[in-house]
Amino acid sequence: MKSNQLHFIITAGGTREYIDPVRFISNASSGKMGEALARAAVKAGHKVTFITTVGNSKLKTVEVETADQMFKAVKKYFSKCDCLIMAAAVADYTPVKKSKTKIKKLNRDLVIRLRPTVDILEWAGKNKKKGQIVVGFALEDKDLRKNAEKKLKDKNLDMVIVNSPAAIGAESSQVQIKTVNVSWIKMPTAGKTAIAARVIHLAENLVLKLGLKNIAFRQQPGQMAK
């Protein structure tokens, strides 16, 4: 990798936590923001490891399905990256036990025990080394800045992007961005391509601010890495 490139790990999409072979717990994430970020990083001349649950992506990807698979993929590539952007909507819970056969409908309540999944963002914040940046997303329906700032601090992030549930599956969104010791940036409603370009640019500037690399941005053609 050329010295003026950053290596980004970018995650996208919602995970599936299987109850039985045909049923799963998931969410409405489309993966559009994560893919827009990957494309923006490539366009800016950086190397990208794109970990996604969205199989129809036109980008070269590391495909995963469950929270555990995504965690393993992030761990595999994390030591090699300059910046991890967790745009994926990783499930908070997964069934304690997955049925090996399809669960039949019965005339009684069905109780499914769940356990917490690994918090990938928290793991990355704890395990990042000098020279690495961790960026997270926060989807909040109230107290957006308060909750996002708590996430920024508690998970030892370098940047957090917060939006509302209206962003799910939408082509455009309004986001607010916070980096450590810097005032909030409130972007006007914009397409996810424009938002992604801004986030990548802020990540580049954060690297320069921390003095981690001497980078001449946007001079090399982008490439995807598996």
C-alpha positions, -999 to +999 in steps of 0.1 A: +000+000+000+014+034-009+023+057+019-002+083+010-031+059+014-052+050+044-066+015+049-103+017+059-124-011+072-160-002+065-190-024+077-225-022+063-259-038+065-280-055+092-270-088+107-293-118+109-295-138+141-312-172+133-339-187+155-342-217+133-330-225+097-356-202+081-364-175+108-342-148+121-340-116+141-328-086+121-334-050+113-344-027+084-308-015+076-303-014+038-265-010+039-267+021+017-247+043+041-219+018+045-216+012+007-216+050+001-187+053+026-168+025+009-172+041-025-162+075-011-130+061+004-121+044-029-128+076-048-105+094-024-077+070-032-077+048-002-076+010+003-109-004+016-119-037+033-156-037+029-174-061+053-211-063+045-243-084+049-256-070+016-247-096-010-257-076-041-230-050-036-210-041-067-179-036-046-155-063-038-166-075-003-160-097+026-195-111+030-209-120+064-244-127+078-244-128+116-230-105+143-205-132+152-193-135+116-189-097+114-169-096+146-146-123+134-141-105+101-134-071+118-109-088+142-091-105+112-084-072+094-084-047+123-046-048+130-040-038+094-063-008+092-059+029+099-096+035+103-126+014+112-160+028+103-188+007+118-218+017+097-234-018+100-265-023+121-253-052+142-279-070+162-278-063+200-291-098+208-289-133+194-308-165+204-292-185+231-300-217+211-308-221+174-332-248+165-317-273+140-352-277+124-380-254+116-400-246+147-437-257+142-465-234+150-483-245+182-513-233+202-492-217+229-467-188+234-432-192+222-404-180+244-370-174+228-341-167+252-316-141+239-281-132+249-261-100+240-239-101+210-203-090+212-201-051+210-177-048+180-174-011+184-165-013+220-140-041+213-123-019+186-122+011+209-105-009+236-081-026+212-071+002+189-034+011+189-016+044+181-022+050+145-058+037+144-091+056+143-125+041+152-157+057+139-192+047+150-228+055+140-256+061+165-292+057+155-313+076+181-349+086+184-344+111+213-316+130+229-295+125+198-264+145+209-264+134+245-267+097+236-241+100+208-216+118+231-220+090+257-213+064+230-182+084+218-168+084+254-179+050+266-166+031+235-134+052+232-143+064+197-126+091+176-158+101+158-195+094+160-222+101+134-257+103+147-290+102+128-327+093+134-347+062+124-359+082+093-325+075+078-331+037+075-334+027+039-336+064+027-316+079-001-309+110+019-305+118+056-296+145+081-267+137+103-247+153+130-210+145+135-189+148+166-152+142+169-133+142+202-127+178+216-144+193+185-178+210+183-207+193+167-212+195+129-248+195+118-251+187+081-282+198+061-303+170+047-282+154+019-278+123-001-257+095+014-230+099-012-224+135+000-226+125+036-201+097+030-176+120+013-178+144+043-172+116+067-142+103+048-128+138+045-131+143+083-114+110+089-085+121+067-082+154+086-083+135+119-054+114+108-035+145+099-044+162+132-031+133+152+000+133+131-003+096+123+006+099+086+019+123+061-008+119+035-013+136+002-050+128-003-069+121-035-039+115-057-040+078-062-067+056-078-088+037-052-087+000-047-107-026-028-091-052-006-106-085+005 
